[in-house]
Amino acid sequence: MGLLSRTFETTRRRLQQSSLRAVQRYERKFDHATWRYIVLAWIGCLGMPTYYLIWTYVFPQAYESLPLRLVGAALCVPAPWAGTLFKGPLRDTYLFVAVTYVLPFQFTFLFLMNHASGVWSQSLLVALIVLFHFSTAWALMSFATGVAAACALFALVGDPAFLSSHQVLQNLPIYAFTIVVVAVSKVGRRVLANEKLAGMAQGLATVSHELRTPLVSVDANVRGIHRRLNAAANPSPADWHEMSEAMTRIQHEVHHMNHMVDLFLLSAAAVNEQLEADEYVSMQEVVESVMRRYPFTAQSQRDAVRIDVRADFTFAGKHELSVVILLNLLRNALKALHRAGKGRIRIIIDGKRATPRLLFIDTGCGIPAPQLPMIFKRFYSYPPKSGSGIGLALCKEIVDAWKARIRCVSREWAYTIFVLEFPPVQLAKAK
């Protein structure tokens, strides 16, 4: 039981650390909007006086205003401490007023006062890009408020007719296009984020499904042992034999859970690292490693797998990622045998061909023809809800990165064959 406790504790810590990293990433993302305000405030505090000097003395413009700049700088000063100085709605109001004054109002007013010069046309464009990196609805409200206030002030101190002049109007399509592009790019990022969250949800569901079954088995065996111990003050040899078998089953389930955790972690690491080939790998060594590492539920399951080495071959890839590919294929094949209640698995290493290949054959439940074209798509699984739909997609992504090829042929309730073909490697180069 000490081994069981230590294994559970190790698994718990690994999953807990993974969850903690996910929470920390979420908190950093959640705080991202606040950091935008703070960074923009510091830029405003430094930029207001700096650009007043640049546009007044270095590259003089037709119009500059020190009071206008100083008000903007003063509004930026409290922003880094806005969460402490202002509470609730007052904080939101302050941030809206500060951003609206600094970006759309000030830049639009200076654009108009400088007669829509090239410098201020481009400056206003930059201000709009920065503004619309905030929430689109919020940015639109700030933009409308700031531009309206700037136009009203310009009408009082300048020539109102200039507002409808060619110099001003010709910039409007560019600004409108910029706003649309920035807004659309934000929608694209949001869709991508939602897809990532959906993938995480699928992955978590798979982890839960894969670990729940062995945990139920462990629980049932432990309860059986307790019943035997409670029922007999002096357990008979038959009782000891059954309890020994139960402990063996518990140990197997623990090994299986460890294997599943390792497989998930390997797959996650494969997604995050560079997939390009940087090793020369023996296919026979990979197959032998997979057979050693896979937690077969019984000797009969192990006996259902036959390995046929016609000729070993070396290919350009990565050993550990090759193990990930074959573990996924073996796991899927064993599931197919279980669903069909019959069948065997044959792994053929065929290096004699001009294009070396590995054949992974099972005579289980097969795959229906309409489903076959979709099996390598991410998040697609057959039968539905039988997995996360990540395994085969990851296999294809890795194989493609190695300039190799993976394909599948199948007949429902008859067989499934995965064919992995690799570019030939010169022996001298491999050595």
Contacts in CASP RR format, 6 or more apart in sequence:
PFRMAT RR
TARGET T0000
AUTHOR 0000-0000-0000
METHOD contacts of the structure
MODEL  1
MGLLSRTFETTRRRLQQSSLRAVQRYERKFDHATWRYIVLAWIGCLGMPT
YYLIWTYVFPQAYESLPLRLVGAALCVPAPWAGTLFKGPLRDTYLFVAVT
YVLPFQFTFLFLMNHASGVWSQSLLVALIVLFHFSTAWALMSFATGVAAA
CALFALVGDPAFLSSHQVLQNLPIYAFTIVVVAVSKVGRRVLANEKLAGM
AQGLATVSHELRTPLVSVDANVRGIHRRLNAAANPSPADWHEMSEAMTRI
QHEVHHMNHMVDLFLLSAAAVNEQLEADEYVSMQEVVESVMRRYPFTAQS
QRDAVRIDVRADFTFAGKHELSVVILLNLLRNALKALHRAGKGRIRIIID
GKRATPRLLFIDTGCGIPAPQLPMIFKRFYSYPPKSGSGIGLALCKEIVD
AWKARIRCVSREWAYTIFVLEFPPVQLAKAK
3 251 0 8 1.000
3 254 0 8 1.000
4 218 0 8 1.000
4 250 0 8 1.000
4 251 0 8 1.000
4 254 0 8 1.000
7 254 0 8 1.000
7 257 0 8 1.000
7 258 0 8 1.000
8 254 0 8 1.000
11 257 0 8 1.000
11 258 0 8 1.000
11 261 0 8 1.000
14 261 0 8 1.000
14 265 0 8 1.000
15 207 0 8 1.000
15 261 0 8 1.000
22 200 0 8 1.000
33 134 0 8 1.000
36 133 0 8 1.000
36 134 0 8 1.000
37 79 0 8 1.000
37 82 0 8 1.000
37 95 0 8 1.000
37 99 0 8 1.000
38 79 0 8 1.000
38 80 0 8 1.000
40 76 0 8 1.000
40 79 0 8 1.000
40 99 0 8 1.000
40 102 0 8 1.000
40 130 0 8 1.000
41 76 0 8 1.000
41 77 0 8 1.000
41 79 0 8 1.000
41 80 0 8 1.000
41 98 0 8 1.000
42 76 0 8 1.000
42 80 0 8 1.000
44 72 0 8 1.000
44 73 0 8 1.000
44 76 0 8 1.000
44 102 0 8 1.000
45 73 0 8 1.000
45 76 0 8 1.000
45 77 0 8 1.000
47 73 0 8 1.000
48 69 0 8 1.000
48 70 0 8 1.000
48 72 0 8 1.000
48 73 0 8 1.000
48 76 0 8 1.000
49 69 0 8 1.000
49 70 0 8 1.000
49 73 0 8 1.000
51 69 0 8 1.000
52 64 0 8 1.000
52 66 0 8 1.000
52 69 0 8 1.000
55 61 0 8 1.000
55 64 0 8 1.000
55 119 0 8 1.000
56 64 0 8 1.000
59 119 0 8 1.000
61 114 0 8 1.000
61 117 0 8 1.000
61 119 0 8 1.000
61 120 0 8 1.000
62 113 0 8 1.000
62 114 0 8 1.000
62 115 0 8 1.000
62 117 0 8 1.000
63 110 0 8 1.000
63 113 0 8 1.000
63 114 0 8 1.000
64 110 0 8 1.000
65 110 0 8 1.000
65 113 0 8 1.000
68 106 0 8 1.000
68 109 0 8 1.000
68 110 0 8 1.000
71 101 0 8 1.000
72 98 0 8 1.000
72 101 0 8 1.000
72 102 0 8 1.000
72 106 0 8 1.000
75 97 0 8 1.000
75 98 0 8 1.000
75 101 0 8 1.000
75 102 0 8 1.000
76 98 0 8 1.000
76 102 0 8 1.000
78 85 0 8 1.000
78 86 0 8 1.000
78 94 0 8 1.000
79 95 0 8 1.000
79 98 0 8 1.000
82 91 0 8 1.000
82 94 0 8 1.000
82 95 0 8 1.000
83 91 0 8 1.000
85 91 0 8 1.000
86 93 0 8 1.000
86 94 0 8 1.000
96 138 0 8 1.000
96 141 0 8 1.000
96 142 0 8 1.000
99 131 0 8 1.000
99 134 0 8 1.000
99 142 0 8 1.000
100 142 0 8 1.000
100 145 0 8 1.000
100 146 0 8 1.000
100 149 0 8 1.000
101 146 0 8 1.000
103 127 0 8 1.000
103 128 0 8 1.000
103 130 0 8 1.000
103 131 0 8 1.000
103 142 0 8 1.000
104 127 0 8 1.000
104 128 0 8 1.000
104 131 0 8 1.000
104 142 0 8 1.000
104 143 0 8 1.000
104 145 0 8 1.000
104 146 0 8 1.000
104 147 0 8 1.000
104 150 0 8 1.000
105 145 0 8 1.000
105 146 0 8 1.000
105 147 0 8 1.000
105 149 0 8 1.000
105 150 0 8 1.000
106 150 0 8 1.000
107 120 0 8 1.000
107 123 0 8 1.000
107 124 0 8 1.000
107 127 0 8 1.000
108 124 0 8 1.000
108 146 0 8 1.000
108 147 0 8 1.000
108 150 0 8 1.000
108 151 0 8 1.000
109 150 0 8 1.000
109 153 0 8 1.000
109 154 0 8 1.000
110 120 0 8 1.000
110 123 0 8 1.000
111 120 0 8 1.000
111 121 0 8 1.000
111 123 0 8 1.000
111 124 0 8 1.000
112 150 0 8 1.000
112 151 0 8 1.000
112 154 0 8 1.000
112 162 0 8 1.000
112 163 0 8 1.000
112 168 0 8 1.000
113 154 0 8 1.000
113 157 0 8 1.000
113 158 0 8 1.000
114 120 0 8 1.000
115 162 0 8 1.000
115 167 0 8 1.000
116 165 0 8 1.000
116 167 0 8 1.000
116 168 0 8 1.000
116 171 0 8 1.000
121 171 0 8 1.000
124 171 0 8 1.000
124 175 0 8 1.000
125 174 0 8 1.000
125 175 0 8 1.000
125 178 0 8 1.000
128 143 0 8 1.000
128 175 0 8 1.000
128 178 0 8 1.000
128 179 0 8 1.000
128 182 0 8 1.000
129 178 0 8 1.000
129 182 0 8 1.000
131 139 0 8 1.000
131 142 0 8 1.000
131 143 0 8 1.000
132 139 0 8 1.000
132 143 0 8 1.000
132 178 0 8 1.000
132 179 0 8 1.000
132 182 0 8 1.000
132 183 0 8 1.000
132 186 0 8 1.000
133 139 0 8 1.000
133 182 0 8 1.000
133 186 0 8 1.000
134 142 0 8 1.000
136 183 0 8 1.000
136 186 0 8 1.000
143 179 0 8 1.000
151 163 0 8 1.000
154 160 0 8 1.000
154 162 0 8 1.000
154 163 0 8 1.000
155 163 0 8 1.000
162 168 0 8 1.000
198 379 0 8 1.000
199 379 0 8 1.000
199 388 0 8 1.000
199 390 0 8 1.000
202 379 0 8 1.000
202 387 0 8 1.000
202 388 0 8 1.000
202 389 0 8 1.000
202 390 0 8 1.000
203 264 0 8 1.000
203 388 0 8 1.000
203 390 0 8 1.000
205 388 0 8 1.000
206 264 0 8 1.000
206 387 0 8 1.000
206 388 0 8 1.000
206 390 0 8 1.000
207 260 0 8 1.000
207 264 0 8 1.000
209 387 0 8 1.000
210 260 0 8 1.000
211 257 0 8 1.000
211 260 0 8 1.000
211 261 0 8 1.000
214 253 0 8 1.000
214 254 0 8 1.000
214 256 0 8 1.000
214 257 0 8 1.000
215 253 0 8 1.000
215 257 0 8 1.000
217 249 0 8 1.000
217 250 0 8 1.000
217 253 0 8 1.000
218 250 0 8 1.000
218 253 0 8 1.000
218 254 0 8 1.000
221 246 0 8 1.000
221 247 0 8 1.000
221 249 0 8 1.000
221 250 0 8 1.000
221 253 0 8 1.000
222 246 0 8 1.000
222 250 0 8 1.000
224 246 0 8 1.000
225 243 0 8 1.000
225 246 0 8 1.000
225 247 0 8 1.000
228 235 0 8 1.000
228 239 0 8 1.000
228 242 0 8 1.000
228 243 0 8 1.000
229 235 0 8 1.000
229 243 0 8 1.000
232 239 0 8 1.000
235 243 0 8 1.000
252 295 0 8 1.000
252 297 0 8 1.000
255 295 0 8 1.000
256 295 0 8 1.000
256 297 0 8 1.000
258 295 0 8 1.000
259 293 0 8 1.000
259 294 0 8 1.000
259 295 0 8 1.000
263 324 0 8 1.000
263 327 0 8 1.000
263 328 0 8 1.000
263 331 0 8 1.000
266 320 0 8 1.000
266 323 0 8 1.000
266 324 0 8 1.000
266 327 0 8 1.000
267 324 0 8 1.000
267 328 0 8 1.000
267 390 0 8 1.000
267 391 0 8 1.000
267 394 0 8 1.000
270 321 0 8 1.000
270 324 0 8 1.000
270 394 0 8 1.000
270 398 0 8 1.000
271 394 0 8 1.000
275 318 0 8 1.000
275 321 0 8 1.000
275 397 0 8 1.000
275 398 0 8 1.000
275 401 0 8 1.000
275 402 0 8 1.000
276 401 0 8 1.000
276 402 0 8 1.000
277 316 0 8 1.000
277 317 0 8 1.000
277 318 0 8 1.000
277 401 0 8 1.000
277 402 0 8 1.000
277 403 0 8 1.000
278 317 0 8 1.000
278 318 0 8 1.000
279 316 0 8 1.000
279 317 0 8 1.000
279 318 0 8 1.000
279 319 0 8 1.000
280 314 0 8 1.000
280 315 0 8 1.000
280 316 0 8 1.000
280 317 0 8 1.000
280 425 0 8 1.000
280 429 0 8 1.000
280 430 0 8 1.000
281 314 0 8 1.000
281 315 0 8 1.000
281 316 0 8 1.000
281 317 0 8 1.000
281 318 0 8 1.000
281 319 0 8 1.000
281 322 0 8 1.000
282 312 0 8 1.000
282 313 0 8 1.000
282 314 0 8 1.000
283 312 0 8 1.000
283 313 0 8 1.000
283 314 0 8 1.000
283 315 0 8 1.000
283 322 0 8 1.000
283 349 0 8 1.000
283 351 0 8 1.000
283 356 0 8 1.000
283 358 0 8 1.000
284 309 0 8 1.000
284 312 0 8 1.000
284 349 0 8 1.000
285 319 0 8 1.000
286 319 0 8 1.000
286 322 0 8 1.000
286 323 0 8 1.000
286 326 0 8 1.000
287 307 0 8 1.000
287 326 0 8 1.000
287 347 0 8 1.000
287 349 0 8 1.000
287 358 0 8 1.000
289 319 0 8 1.000
289 323 0 8 1.000
290 323 0 8 1.000
290 326 0 8 1.000
290 327 0 8 1.000
290 330 0 8 1.000
291 302 0 8 1.000
291 305 0 8 1.000
291 307 0 8 1.000
293 323 0 8 1.000
293 327 0 8 1.000
294 327 0 8 1.000
294 330 0 8 1.000
294 331 0 8 1.000
296 302 0 8 1.000
301 334 0 8 1.000
304 334 0 8 1.000
304 337 0 8 1.000
304 343 0 8 1.000
304 344 0 8 1.000
304 345 0 8 1.000
305 330 0 8 1.000
305 344 0 8 1.000
305 345 0 8 1.000
305 346 0 8 1.000
305 347 0 8 1.000
306 344 0 8 1.000
306 345 0 8 1.000
306 346 0 8 1.000
306 347 0 8 1.000
307 346 0 8 1.000
307 347 0 8 1.000
307 349 0 8 1.000
308 346 0 8 1.000
308 347 0 8 1.000
308 348 0 8 1.000
308 349 0 8 1.000
309 349 0 8 1.000
310 348 0 8 1.000
310 349 0 8 1.000
310 350 0 8 1.000
310 351 0 8 1.000
310 352 0 8 1.000
311 349 0 8 1.000
311 350 0 8 1.000
311 351 0 8 1.000
311 352 0 8 1.000
312 349 0 8 1.000
312 351 0 8 1.000
313 349 0 8 1.000
313 350 0 8 1.000
313 351 0 8 1.000
313 356 0 8 1.000
313 422 0 8 1.000
313 425 0 8 1.000
314 425 0 8 1.000
314 427 0 8 1.000
314 430 0 8 1.000
315 356 0 8 1.000
315 402 0 8 1.000
315 404 0 8 1.000
315 422 0 8 1.000
315 423 0 8 1.000
315 425 0 8 1.000
316 402 0 8 1.000
316 403 0 8 1.000
316 422 0 8 1.000
316 423 0 8 1.000
316 425 0 8 1.000
317 402 0 8 1.000
321 398 0 8 1.000
324 394 0 8 1.000
324 395 0 8 1.000
324 398 0 8 1.000
325 395 0 8 1.000
325 398 0 8 1.000
325 399 0 8 1.000
325 420 0 8 1.000
326 360 0 8 1.000
328 391 0 8 1.000
328 392 0 8 1.000
328 394 0 8 1.000
328 395 0 8 1.000
329 360 0 8 1.000
329 395 0 8 1.000
329 418 0 8 1.000
330 345 0 8 1.000
330 360 0 8 1.000
332 392 0 8 1.000
333 345 0 8 1.000
333 360 0 8 1.000
333 362 0 8 1.000
333 364 0 8 1.000
333 416 0 8 1.000
334 345 0 8 1.000
335 386 0 8 1.000
336 362 0 8 1.000
336 364 0 8 1.000
336 365 0 8 1.000
336 366 0 8 1.000
336 416 0 8 1.000
337 343 0 8 1.000
337 344 0 8 1.000
337 345 0 8 1.000
337 362 0 8 1.000
337 363 0 8 1.000
337 364 0 8 1.000
337 365 0 8 1.000
339 364 0 8 1.000
339 365 0 8 1.000
339 383 0 8 1.000
340 364 0 8 1.000
340 365 0 8 1.000
340 366 0 8 1.000
340 413 0 8 1.000
341 364 0 8 1.000
342 363 0 8 1.000
342 364 0 8 1.000
343 362 0 8 1.000
343 363 0 8 1.000
343 364 0 8 1.000
344 362 0 8 1.000
344 363 0 8 1.000
345 360 0 8 1.000
345 361 0 8 1.000
345 362 0 8 1.000
345 363 0 8 1.000
346 359 0 8 1.000
346 361 0 8 1.000
346 362 0 8 1.000
347 358 0 8 1.000
347 359 0 8 1.000
347 360 0 8 1.000
347 361 0 8 1.000
348 358 0 8 1.000
348 359 0 8 1.000
348 361 0 8 1.000
349 358 0 8 1.000
350 356 0 8 1.000
350 357 0 8 1.000
350 358 0 8 1.000
350 359 0 8 1.000
351 357 0 8 1.000
354 424 0 8 1.000
355 421 0 8 1.000
355 422 0 8 1.000
355 423 0 8 1.000
355 424 0 8 1.000
356 421 0 8 1.000
356 422 0 8 1.000
356 424 0 8 1.000
357 419 0 8 1.000
357 420 0 8 1.000
357 421 0 8 1.000
357 422 0 8 1.000
358 419 0 8 1.000
358 420 0 8 1.000
359 417 0 8 1.000
359 418 0 8 1.000
359 419 0 8 1.000
359 420 0 8 1.000
360 417 0 8 1.000
360 418 0 8 1.000
360 419 0 8 1.000
360 420 0 8 1.000
361 415 0 8 1.000
361 416 0 8 1.000
361 417 0 8 1.000
361 418 0 8 1.000
362 415 0 8 1.000
362 416 0 8 1.000
363 414 0 8 1.000
363 415 0 8 1.000
364 413 0 8 1.000
364 414 0 8 1.000
364 415 0 8 1.000
364 416 0 8 1.000
365 412 0 8 1.000
365 413 0 8 1.000
366 410 0 8 1.000
366 411 0 8 1.000
366 412 0 8 1.000
366 413 0 8 1.000
366 414 0 8 1.000
366 415 0 8 1.000
366 416 0 8 1.000
367 375 0 8 1.000
367 382 0 8 1.000
367 408 0 8 1.000
367 410 0 8 1.000
367 412 0 8 1.000
367 416 0 8 1.000
368 382 0 8 1.000
368 412 0 8 1.000
369 410 0 8 1.000
369 412 0 8 1.000
371 382 0 8 1.000
372 408 0 8 1.000
372 410 0 8 1.000
374 380 0 8 1.000
374 382 0 8 1.000
375 382 0 8 1.000
375 392 0 8 1.000
375 408 0 8 1.000
376 392 0 8 1.000
376 393 0 8 1.000
376 395 0 8 1.000
376 396 0 8 1.000
376 406 0 8 1.000
376 408 0 8 1.000
377 393 0 8 1.000
378 389 0 8 1.000
378 390 0 8 1.000
378 393 0 8 1.000
379 388 0 8 1.000
379 389 0 8 1.000
379 390 0 8 1.000
379 393 0 8 1.000
380 389 0 8 1.000
380 393 0 8 1.000
381 387 0 8 1.000
381 388 0 8 1.000
381 389 0 8 1.000
395 406 0 8 1.000
396 406 0 8 1.000
399 405 0 8 1.000
399 406 0 8 1.000
399 420 0 8 1.000
402 422 0 8 1.000
403 423 0 8 1.000
404 420 0 8 1.000
404 421 0 8 1.000
404 422 0 8 1.000
404 423 0 8 1.000
405 419 0 8 1.000
405 420 0 8 1.000
405 421 0 8 1.000
405 422 0 8 1.000
406 418 0 8 1.000
406 419 0 8 1.000
406 420 0 8 1.000
406 421 0 8 1.000
407 418 0 8 1.000
407 419 0 8 1.000
408 416 0 8 1.000
408 417 0 8 1.000
408 418 0 8 1.000
408 419 0 8 1.000
409 416 0 8 1.000
409 417 0 8 1.000
409 419 0 8 1.000
410 416 0 8 1.000
410 417 0 8 1.000
END
